[in-house]
Amino acid sequence: MSASRRSGTTDELGPDEPERESSDGSDLLAALLDGMDAALCAFDADGVVTHWNREAERILGWSADEAVGRRGLAGWAVRTADAEAVEGRLLSVMHAPGRQVHEFALLTKDGGRVLVRTQSAAVRGPDGKPAGVYCAFSEVHAQIDLERSIALSEALFEDASWGVVLVDVDLRPAVVNAHAARALGTGRTSVLGRPLGELLSQGVEELESALQHVLAEGAPPAPAEVWVSVRASEGEKRRCWRSGFLRLASPLAEEPVPLGVGWLFQDVTEAKQAEQEASLLRFRTQQLHRASRAAAECEDPTESATVHLDFALAGFADHALIDRVAGGALTDAEAEGPVRLVRVAATPSGAPGPSKLAGRAGLPVRYAEGHPALQCVERVGALRASAGAAPPEAAREWALARQWPPDAVHALCAVLRSRGRTLGVVTFLRGAGRSAFERSDAMYAEDVALRIAAALDLAGLPDR
């Protein structure tokens, strides 16, 4: 079919140049109409169909040859009984301002019915008077799907209770909702186009690797939990985000063209921390139970003390030391004077293995005044110490000055108490690969210290 036929125009013979210009204009109009995603038809002032594009043909089955030139829609595109009402609503827009939206059923060529939503507006002639009507229409379910998609997008970026970030192919945020902006500690516009490394200090590599995987392979089958540290004005915040990823592709391209990644996340830090604490508590409780059963089989109470020490080390510390008070146990009144400590047992400083007894020479350990173990005896309570973020050489000197293994960076001392007396101190040490001891670690160390103190008291070592 010619372009002029599809667009409802007529060719008139005349000079070559006007004919070519008219043909070019008709071809352009036909191409524009046929390239539209929406179905379009137009009527002149008498209700005769003048235009009919390919999308209208796809929806209803009537070709442009069959549609253009018909007067009204009765009997072919609309049931005869409904034609008067439908055509009246369509043509009434010629005498009304703006556009009008209607919904009604149209007939397909094979006799089916399609519910469509139409937008119609008047076509004005050169004199400004109504010359006809154009009508764009689409199937209602397709329109509703589009509206739902738009509504969902707007809701996600306005009211969602989880973070939503659209990341472009350069792995930079392109759109951010309010929840995500708060989680990142920025405003919705200030975060756009910035590298993720400017927003997060830790976890960036893992997150960018996940985004690159989604761009290359598609969405993962399940959410992923990513630990990050957010650069906030009040300092870095360690957070765990349960994240889902979706690859975004353009619906307008013949082949999928990646537009970026949709990243949805929810903060599950508190839940993960509670889960980790519960898991750690179960493990430590099991270790105490196993240690008690193993220690019960030891004939020598001193050996049972080292058994408790060895079971406590698993997942808790790298080294451990047991020091007793020289000269015998101290009452609370006697603990106020100078205190000397004698090594009882220690874990091997080289290859891992069970704790070893230090012999019975009874020589005091050369602890300087203010040593954490001495402070622990004086305070009759647990005490934590750490080299902090000191350079490796400074941390080594810090450990050696306290008579500890050179790789020790964090220390936790717990007093050994039995029958109202102070028997000594147990010291747990961690290397640079572990975090500093926390309050919950001190509580666990005190539980272990109670069992070690009971074994040493039974052995009578402080009284020898």
VEXFILO-849621 format. One record per residue (C-alpha): residue in one letter; x, z, y. Coordinates in steps of 0.5 Angstrom, whole numbers, plus 500, padded with zeros to 3 digits. Last residue first. Layout:
! VEXFILO-849621
aa: A | x: X | z: Z | y: Y
...
This chain:
! VEXFILO-849621
aa: R | x: 607 | z: 696 | y: 451
aa: D | x: 600 | z: 698 | y: 454
aa: P | x: 599 | z: 691 | y: 457
aa: L | x: 599 | z: 688 | y: 450
aa: G | x: 594 | z: 693 | y: 447
aa: A | x: 592 | z: 687 | y: 443
aa: L | x: 584 | z: 689 | y: 444
aa: D | x: 586 | z: 689 | y: 451
aa: L | x: 589 | z: 682 | y: 451
aa: A | x: 583 | z: 679 | y: 447
aa: A | x: 578 | z: 682 | y: 452
aa: A | x: 582 | z: 680 | y: 458
aa: I | x: 582 | z: 673 | y: 455
aa: R | x: 574 | z: 673 | y: 454
aa: L | x: 573 | z: 675 | y: 461
aa: A | x: 578 | z: 670 | y: 464
aa: V | x: 574 | z: 664 | y: 460
aa: D | x: 568 | z: 667 | y: 464
aa: E | x: 571 | z: 667 | y: 470
aa: A | x: 574 | z: 660 | y: 470
aa: Y | x: 567 | z: 658 | y: 469
aa: M | x: 565 | z: 661 | y: 475
aa: A | x: 571 | z: 659 | y: 479
aa: D | x: 570 | z: 651 | y: 477
aa: S | x: 563 | z: 652 | y: 480
aa: R | x: 566 | z: 654 | y: 486
aa: E | x: 570 | z: 648 | y: 486
aa: F | x: 577 | z: 646 | y: 484
aa: A | x: 580 | z: 640 | y: 487
aa: S | x: 580 | z: 633 | y: 484
aa: R | x: 584 | z: 631 | y: 479
aa: G | x: 589 | z: 625 | y: 479
aa: A | x: 594 | z: 629 | y: 483
aa: G | x: 595 | z: 635 | y: 477
aa: R | x: 591 | z: 641 | y: 476
aa: L | x: 593 | z: 648 | y: 475
aa: F | x: 589 | z: 654 | y: 471
aa: T | x: 592 | z: 661 | y: 472
aa: V | x: 590 | z: 667 | y: 468
aa: V | x: 591 | z: 674 | y: 472
aa: G | x: 593 | z: 681 | y: 469
aa: L | x: 590 | z: 687 | y: 466
aa: T | x: 586 | z: 690 | y: 472
aa: R | x: 582 | z: 696 | y: 469
aa: G | x: 574 | z: 697 | y: 469
aa: R | x: 574 | z: 697 | y: 461
aa: S | x: 577 | z: 689 | y: 462
aa: R | x: 579 | z: 685 | y: 467
aa: L | x: 583 | z: 679 | y: 468
aa: V | x: 583 | z: 676 | y: 475
aa: A | x: 582 | z: 668 | y: 476
aa: C | x: 587 | z: 664 | y: 479
aa: L | x: 585 | z: 657 | y: 481
aa: A | x: 590 | z: 652 | y: 483
aa: H | x: 591 | z: 644 | y: 485
aa: V | x: 597 | z: 640 | y: 486
aa: A | x: 601 | z: 641 | y: 480
aa: D | x: 606 | z: 636 | y: 478
aa: P | x: 612 | z: 640 | y: 479
aa: P | x: 610 | z: 646 | y: 474
aa: W | x: 608 | z: 652 | y: 477
aa: Q | x: 613 | z: 657 | y: 480
aa: R | x: 610 | z: 658 | y: 486
aa: A | x: 616 | z: 654 | y: 490
aa: L | x: 616 | z: 649 | y: 485
aa: A | x: 608 | z: 647 | y: 486
aa: W | x: 609 | z: 647 | y: 494
aa: E | x: 616 | z: 643 | y: 493
aa: R | x: 612 | z: 638 | y: 488
aa: A | x: 607 | z: 637 | y: 493
aa: A | x: 612 | z: 636 | y: 499
aa: E | x: 615 | z: 630 | y: 495
aa: P | x: 608 | z: 627 | y: 493
aa: P | x: 606 | z: 627 | y: 500
aa: A | x: 601 | z: 633 | y: 502
aa: A | x: 593 | z: 631 | y: 501
aa: G | x: 591 | z: 638 | y: 499
aa: A | x: 597 | z: 642 | y: 496
aa: S | x: 591 | z: 647 | y: 494
aa: A | x: 589 | z: 654 | y: 492
aa: R | x: 583 | z: 657 | y: 489
aa: L | x: 582 | z: 665 | y: 488
aa: A | x: 578 | z: 669 | y: 483
aa: G | x: 577 | z: 676 | y: 484
aa: V | x: 580 | z: 683 | y: 484
aa: R | x: 582 | z: 682 | y: 491
aa: E | x: 589 | z: 685 | y: 490
aa: V | x: 590 | z: 682 | y: 483
aa: C | x: 588 | z: 675 | y: 486
aa: Q | x: 593 | z: 676 | y: 491
aa: L | x: 598 | z: 677 | y: 486
aa: A | x: 596 | z: 670 | y: 483
aa: P | x: 596 | z: 666 | y: 489
aa: H | x: 603 | z: 668 | y: 491
aa: G | x: 603 | z: 672 | y: 498
aa: E | x: 610 | z: 675 | y: 497
aa: A | x: 614 | z: 671 | y: 492
aa: Y | x: 612 | z: 670 | y: 485
aa: R | x: 619 | z: 671 | y: 480
aa: V | x: 615 | z: 672 | y: 474
aa: P | x: 617 | z: 679 | y: 471
aa: L | x: 621 | z: 680 | y: 465
aa: G | x: 618 | z: 683 | y: 459
aa: A | x: 622 | z: 681 | y: 454
aa: R | x: 616 | z: 680 | y: 449
aa: G | x: 616 | z: 673 | y: 448
aa: A | x: 612 | z: 667 | y: 452
aa: L | x: 607 | z: 666 | y: 447
aa: K | x: 605 | z: 658 | y: 447
aa: S | x: 599 | z: 654 | y: 449
aa: P | x: 597 | z: 649 | y: 444
aa: G | x: 600 | z: 642 | y: 445
aa: P | x: 601 | z: 636 | y: 451
aa: A | x: 608 | z: 633 | y: 451
aa: G | x: 612 | z: 637 | y: 457
aa: S | x: 610 | z: 643 | y: 461
aa: P | x: 607 | z: 646 | y: 455
aa: T | x: 601 | z: 651 | y: 456
aa: A | x: 603 | z: 658 | y: 458
aa: A | x: 603 | z: 665 | y: 455
aa: V | x: 604 | z: 672 | y: 457
aa: R | x: 608 | z: 672 | y: 463
aa: V | x: 610 | z: 678 | y: 467
aa: L | x: 607 | z: 680 | y: 473
aa: R | x: 609 | z: 685 | y: 479
aa: V | x: 604 | z: 689 | y: 483
aa: P | x: 606 | z: 692 | y: 490
aa: G | x: 601 | z: 698 | y: 491
aa: E | x: 593 | z: 697 | y: 492
aa: A | x: 592 | z: 696 | y: 485
aa: E | x: 593 | z: 703 | y: 483
aa: A | x: 586 | z: 705 | y: 486
aa: D | x: 582 | z: 700 | y: 482
aa: T | x: 585 | z: 702 | y: 476
aa: L | x: 591 | z: 698 | y: 473
aa: A | x: 593 | z: 696 | y: 466
aa: G | x: 600 | z: 697 | y: 464
aa: G | x: 607 | z: 697 | y: 466
aa: A | x: 608 | z: 689 | y: 468
aa: V | x: 601 | z: 686 | y: 470
aa: R | x: 599 | z: 681 | y: 465
aa: D | x: 600 | z: 673 | y: 466
aa: I | x: 597 | z: 668 | y: 463
aa: L | x: 598 | z: 660 | y: 465
aa: A | x: 594 | z: 654 | y: 464
aa: H | x: 596 | z: 647 | y: 465
aa: D | x: 592 | z: 640 | y: 466
aa: A | x: 585 | z: 643 | y: 468
aa: F | x: 578 | z: 642 | y: 466
aa: G | x: 576 | z: 637 | y: 461
aa: A | x: 579 | z: 641 | y: 456
aa: L | x: 583 | z: 646 | y: 458
aa: A | x: 578 | z: 652 | y: 457
aa: F | x: 579 | z: 650 | y: 449
aa: D | x: 586 | z: 652 | y: 450
aa: L | x: 585 | z: 658 | y: 454
aa: H | x: 580 | z: 661 | y: 449
aa: V | x: 585 | z: 660 | y: 443
aa: T | x: 591 | z: 663 | y: 447
aa: A | x: 587 | z: 669 | y: 447
aa: S | x: 585 | z: 669 | y: 440
aa: E | x: 593 | z: 669 | y: 439
aa: T | x: 594 | z: 675 | y: 442
aa: P | x: 588 | z: 678 | y: 438
aa: D | x: 592 | z: 677 | y: 432
aa: E | x: 588 | z: 676 | y: 426
aa: C | x: 585 | z: 670 | y: 429
aa: E | x: 578 | z: 667 | y: 426
aa: A | x: 574 | z: 670 | y: 431
aa: A | x: 578 | z: 666 | y: 436
aa: A | x: 575 | z: 660 | y: 433
aa: R | x: 568 | z: 662 | y: 434
aa: S | x: 569 | z: 664 | y: 441
aa: A | x: 572 | z: 658 | y: 443
aa: R | x: 567 | z: 653 | y: 440
aa: H | x: 562 | z: 657 | y: 444
aa: L | x: 566 | z: 657 | y: 450
aa: Q | x: 567 | z: 650 | y: 449
aa: Q | x: 559 | z: 649 | y: 448
aa: T | x: 558 | z: 652 | y: 454
aa: R | x: 563 | z: 648 | y: 458
aa: F | x: 560 | z: 641 | y: 455
aa: R | x: 552 | z: 644 | y: 457
aa: L | x: 555 | z: 646 | y: 464
aa: L | x: 558 | z: 639 | y: 465
aa: S | x: 552 | z: 635 | y: 463
aa: A | x: 547 | z: 639 | y: 467
aa: E | x: 552 | z: 638 | y: 473
aa: Q | x: 553 | z: 631 | y: 472
aa: E | x: 545 | z: 630 | y: 472
aa: A | x: 544 | z: 634 | y: 478
aa: Q | x: 549 | z: 630 | y: 482
aa: K | x: 546 | z: 624 | y: 479
aa: A | x: 539 | z: 626 | y: 482
aa: E | x: 542 | z: 628 | y: 488
aa: T | x: 546 | z: 622 | y: 489
aa: V | x: 540 | z: 617 | y: 487
aa: D | x: 539 | z: 613 | y: 494
aa: Q | x: 535 | z: 607 | y: 493
aa: F | x: 538 | z: 600 | y: 493
aa: L | x: 535 | z: 593 | y: 494
aa: W | x: 540 | z: 587 | y: 495
aa: G | x: 538 | z: 580 | y: 496
aa: V | x: 543 | z: 575 | y: 495
aa: G | x: 545 | z: 569 | y: 499
aa: L | x: 542 | z: 562 | y: 500
aa: P | x: 544 | z: 559 | y: 494
aa: V | x: 542 | z: 552 | y: 493
aa: P | x: 538 | z: 550 | y: 487
aa: E | x: 537 | z: 543 | y: 486
aa: E | x: 532 | z: 539 | y: 490
aa: A | x: 533 | z: 543 | y: 496
aa: L | x: 527 | z: 546 | y: 500
aa: P | x: 526 | z: 552 | y: 495
aa: S | x: 533 | z: 555 | y: 498
aa: A | x: 536 | z: 560 | y: 493
aa: L | x: 536 | z: 567 | y: 493
aa: R | x: 540 | z: 571 | y: 487
aa: L | x: 537 | z: 578 | y: 486
aa: F | x: 540 | z: 584 | y: 486
aa: G | x: 538 | z: 591 | y: 484
aa: S | x: 542 | z: 598 | y: 486
aa: R | x: 542 | z: 605 | y: 484
aa: W | x: 546 | z: 608 | y: 490
aa: C | x: 550 | z: 614 | y: 489
aa: R | x: 553 | z: 617 | y: 496
aa: R | x: 559 | z: 620 | y: 498
aa: K | x: 559 | z: 621 | y: 506
aa: E | x: 565 | z: 620 | y: 510
aa: G | x: 565 | z: 623 | y: 517
aa: E | x: 560 | z: 625 | y: 522
aa: S | x: 560 | z: 618 | y: 525
aa: A | x: 559 | z: 615 | y: 518
aa: R | x: 563 | z: 611 | y: 514
aa: V | x: 559 | z: 611 | y: 508
aa: S | x: 563 | z: 613 | y: 501
aa: V | x: 560 | z: 609 | y: 495
aa: W | x: 558 | z: 610 | y: 488
aa: V | x: 554 | z: 604 | y: 485
aa: E | x: 549 | z: 605 | y: 480
aa: A | x: 547 | z: 598 | y: 477
aa: P | x: 540 | z: 596 | y: 476
aa: A | x: 538 | z: 592 | y: 469
aa: P | x: 538 | z: 585 | y: 467
aa: P | x: 543 | z: 582 | y: 472
aa: A | x: 541 | z: 577 | y: 477
aa: G | x: 544 | z: 570 | y: 477
aa: E | x: 551 | z: 568 | y: 475
aa: A | x: 555 | z: 565 | y: 481
aa: L | x: 552 | z: 569 | y: 486
aa: V | x: 550 | z: 575 | y: 482
aa: H | x: 557 | z: 575 | y: 480
aa: Q | x: 559 | z: 575 | y: 487
aa: L | x: 555 | z: 580 | y: 489
aa: A | x: 557 | z: 585 | y: 484
aa: S | x: 564 | z: 584 | y: 485
aa: E | x: 563 | z: 585 | y: 493
aa: L | x: 560 | z: 592 | y: 491
aa: E | x: 565 | z: 594 | y: 486
aa: E | x: 570 | z: 592 | y: 491
aa: V | x: 567 | z: 596 | y: 497
aa: G | x: 566 | z: 602 | y: 493
aa: Q | x: 570 | z: 607 | y: 498
aa: S | x: 570 | z: 606 | y: 505
aa: L | x: 564 | z: 603 | y: 507
aa: L | x: 561 | z: 600 | y: 513
aa: E | x: 567 | z: 596 | y: 516
aa: G | x: 569 | z: 594 | y: 508
aa: L | x: 562 | z: 591 | y: 508
aa: P | x: 564 | z: 586 | y: 513
aa: R | x: 560 | z: 585 | y: 519
aa: G | x: 555 | z: 579 | y: 520
aa: L | x: 549 | z: 584 | y: 522
aa: V | x: 550 | z: 591 | y: 522
aa: S | x: 549 | z: 592 | y: 529
aa: T | x: 542 | z: 589 | y: 529
aa: R | x: 539 | z: 594 | y: 524
aa: G | x: 542 | z: 600 | y: 527
aa: T | x: 548 | z: 604 | y: 523
aa: G | x: 549 | z: 610 | y: 519
aa: L | x: 549 | z: 605 | y: 512
aa: A | x: 543 | z: 609 | y: 509
aa: R | x: 539 | z: 609 | y: 516
aa: A | x: 540 | z: 601 | y: 516
aa: A | x: 538 | z: 601 | y: 509
aa: H | x: 531 | z: 604 | y: 511
aa: A | x: 530 | z: 600 | y: 517
aa: N | x: 531 | z: 594 | y: 513
aa: V | x: 537 | z: 589 | y: 514
aa: V | x: 538 | z: 582 | y: 515
aa: A | x: 544 | z: 578 | y: 514
aa: P | x: 549 | z: 583 | y: 511
aa: R | x: 556 | z: 579 | y: 510
aa: L | x: 558 | z: 577 | y: 503
aa: D | x: 560 | z: 570 | y: 505
aa: V | x: 554 | z: 567 | y: 501
aa: D | x: 549 | z: 571 | y: 506
aa: V | x: 547 | z: 578 | y: 504
aa: L | x: 540 | z: 580 | y: 505
aa: V | x: 539 | z: 588 | y: 505
aa: V | x: 533 | z: 592 | y: 503
aa: G | x: 534 | z: 600 | y: 502
aa: W | x: 528 | z: 604 | y: 499
aa: S | x: 522 | z: 607 | y: 502
aa: A | x: 520 | z: 600 | y: 504
aa: D | x: 516 | z: 600 | y: 511
aa: E | x: 519 | z: 594 | y: 515
aa: F | x: 523 | z: 590 | y: 512
aa: L | x: 520 | z: 590 | y: 505
aa: A | x: 513 | z: 590 | y: 508
aa: E | x: 515 | z: 584 | y: 512
aa: S | x: 517 | z: 580 | y: 506
aa: L | x: 511 | z: 582 | y: 502
aa: A | x: 507 | z: 580 | y: 507
aa: I | x: 510 | z: 573 | y: 507
aa: S | x: 510 | z: 572 | y: 500
aa: R | x: 503 | z: 574 | y: 500
aa: E | x: 501 | z: 569 | y: 505
aa: L | x: 505 | z: 564 | y: 501
aa: D | x: 501 | z: 566 | y: 495
aa: I | x: 494 | z: 566 | y: 499
aa: Q | x: 496 | z: 559 | y: 501
aa: A | x: 497 | z: 557 | y: 494
aa: H | x: 491 | z: 560 | y: 491
aa: V | x: 487 | z: 557 | y: 497
aa: E | x: 489 | z: 550 | y: 496
aa: S | x: 492 | z: 547 | y: 502
aa: F | x: 489 | z: 543 | y: 508
aa: A | x: 491 | z: 540 | y: 514
aa: C | x: 485 | z: 537 | y: 518
aa: Y | x: 485 | z: 532 | y: 524
aa: V | x: 479 | z: 531 | y: 528
aa: G | x: 477 | z: 525 | y: 533
aa: A | x: 477 | z: 522 | y: 540
aa: P | x: 475 | z: 528 | y: 544
aa: K | x: 476 | z: 526 | y: 551
aa: G | x: 483 | z: 527 | y: 555
aa: D | x: 483 | z: 520 | y: 558
aa: P | x: 488 | z: 518 | y: 553
aa: G | x: 485 | z: 520 | y: 547
aa: R | x: 485 | z: 527 | y: 545
aa: V | x: 485 | z: 529 | y: 537
aa: A | x: 481 | z: 536 | y: 536
aa: A | x: 484 | z: 541 | y: 531
aa: S | x: 483 | z: 543 | y: 524
aa: Q | x: 486 | z: 548 | y: 519
aa: T | x: 483 | z: 548 | y: 512
aa: R | x: 483 | z: 553 | y: 506
aa: V | x: 481 | z: 549 | y: 500
aa: L | x: 477 | z: 551 | y: 494
aa: V | x: 478 | z: 545 | y: 489
aa: R | x: 472 | z: 543 | y: 485
aa: G | x: 473 | z: 538 | y: 479
aa: G | x: 470 | z: 531 | y: 478
aa: D | x: 476 | z: 527 | y: 476
aa: K | x: 477 | z: 525 | y: 483
aa: T | x: 477 | z: 532 | y: 486
aa: L | x: 471 | z: 535 | y: 489
aa: L | x: 472 | z: 540 | y: 495
aa: A | x: 470 | z: 547 | y: 496
aa: F | x: 470 | z: 551 | y: 502
aa: E | x: 475 | z: 555 | y: 507
aa: H | x: 475 | z: 554 | y: 514
aa: V | x: 480 | z: 555 | y: 520
aa: Q | x: 479 | z: 553 | y: 527
aa: R | x: 484 | z: 551 | y: 532
aa: G | x: 484 | z: 551 | y: 539
aa: P | x: 478 | z: 549 | y: 544
aa: A | x: 472 | z: 547 | y: 542
aa: H | x: 468 | z: 540 | y: 542
aa: M | x: 472 | z: 536 | y: 537
aa: V | x: 472 | z: 543 | y: 533
aa: S | x: 465 | z: 541 | y: 531
aa: L | x: 467 | z: 535 | y: 527
aa: L | x: 470 | z: 540 | y: 521
aa: R | x: 464 | z: 545 | y: 521
aa: G | x: 459 | z: 539 | y: 521
aa: E | x: 463 | z: 535 | y: 516
aa: V | x: 462 | z: 541 | y: 511
aa: A | x: 455 | z: 543 | y: 513
aa: E | x: 453 | z: 536 | y: 512
aa: A | x: 457 | z: 535 | y: 506
aa: D | x: 454 | z: 541 | y: 502
aa: A | x: 448 | z: 537 | y: 498
aa: T | x: 452 | z: 531 | y: 497
aa: R | x: 458 | z: 535 | y: 494
aa: V | x: 464 | z: 534 | y: 498
aa: A | x: 470 | z: 529 | y: 496
aa: W | x: 466 | z: 523 | y: 493
aa: G | x: 459 | z: 524 | y: 495
aa: A | x: 459 | z: 526 | y: 502
aa: L | x: 466 | z: 526 | y: 505
aa: G | x: 465 | z: 522 | y: 512
aa: R | x: 465 | z: 515 | y: 513
aa: R | x: 470 | z: 512 | y: 508
aa: G | x: 475 | z: 507 | y: 512
aa: V | x: 481 | z: 511 | y: 509
aa: A | x: 480 | z: 515 | y: 502
aa: E | x: 480 | z: 510 | y: 496
aa: D | x: 487 | z: 506 | y: 499
aa: A | x: 489 | z: 513 | y: 501
aa: S | x: 489 | z: 515 | y: 494
aa: W | x: 484 | z: 520 | y: 491
aa: G | x: 486 | z: 525 | y: 486
aa: L | x: 484 | z: 531 | y: 490
aa: I | x: 491 | z: 535 | y: 491
aa: R | x: 496 | z: 530 | y: 490
aa: E | x: 492 | z: 525 | y: 494
aa: A | x: 492 | z: 530 | y: 500
aa: E | x: 499 | z: 531 | y: 499
aa: R | x: 500 | z: 524 | y: 499
aa: N | x: 497 | z: 523 | y: 506
aa: W | x: 490 | z: 521 | y: 508
aa: H | x: 489 | z: 518 | y: 515
aa: T | x: 483 | z: 514 | y: 519
aa: V | x: 477 | z: 517 | y: 515
aa: V | x: 471 | z: 515 | y: 519
aa: G | x: 467 | z: 521 | y: 522
aa: D | x: 464 | z: 517 | y: 528
aa: A | x: 470 | z: 521 | y: 533
aa: D | x: 475 | z: 519 | y: 528
aa: F | x: 477 | z: 523 | y: 522
aa: A | x: 484 | z: 525 | y: 520
aa: C | x: 487 | z: 527 | y: 513
aa: L | x: 492 | z: 532 | y: 512
aa: A | x: 495 | z: 535 | y: 505
aa: A | x: 501 | z: 540 | y: 507
aa: D | x: 508 | z: 539 | y: 505
aa: M | x: 509 | z: 533 | y: 509
aa: G | x: 513 | z: 528 | y: 507
aa: D | x: 507 | z: 523 | y: 507
aa: L | x: 505 | z: 524 | y: 514
aa: L | x: 512 | z: 523 | y: 517
aa: A | x: 513 | z: 517 | y: 513
aa: A | x: 507 | z: 514 | y: 515
aa: L | x: 508 | z: 515 | y: 522
aa: L | x: 515 | z: 512 | y: 522
aa: D | x: 512 | z: 506 | y: 518
aa: S | x: 507 | z: 505 | y: 523
aa: G | x: 512 | z: 506 | y: 529
aa: D | x: 517 | z: 501 | y: 526
aa: S | x: 511 | z: 496 | y: 525
aa: S | x: 508 | z: 497 | y: 532
aa: E | x: 515 | z: 496 | y: 535
aa: R | x: 516 | z: 490 | y: 531
aa: E | x: 510 | z: 487 | y: 533
aa: P | x: 511 | z: 488 | y: 540
aa: E | x: 518 | z: 485 | y: 539
aa: D | x: 516 | z: 479 | y: 536
aa: P | x: 510 | z: 477 | y: 540
aa: G | x: 503 | z: 478 | y: 538
aa: L | x: 499 | z: 479 | y: 531
aa: E | x: 495 | z: 485 | y: 530
aa: D | x: 496 | z: 490 | y: 525
aa: T | x: 491 | z: 496 | y: 524
aa: T | x: 492 | z: 503 | y: 523
aa: G | x: 489 | z: 508 | y: 518
aa: S | x: 496 | z: 511 | y: 517
aa: R | x: 496 | z: 509 | y: 509
aa: R | x: 494 | z: 502 | y: 511
aa: S | x: 499 | z: 501 | y: 517
aa: A | x: 504 | z: 504 | y: 512
aa: S | x: 503 | z: 498 | y: 507
aa: M | x: 500 | z: 500 | y: 500
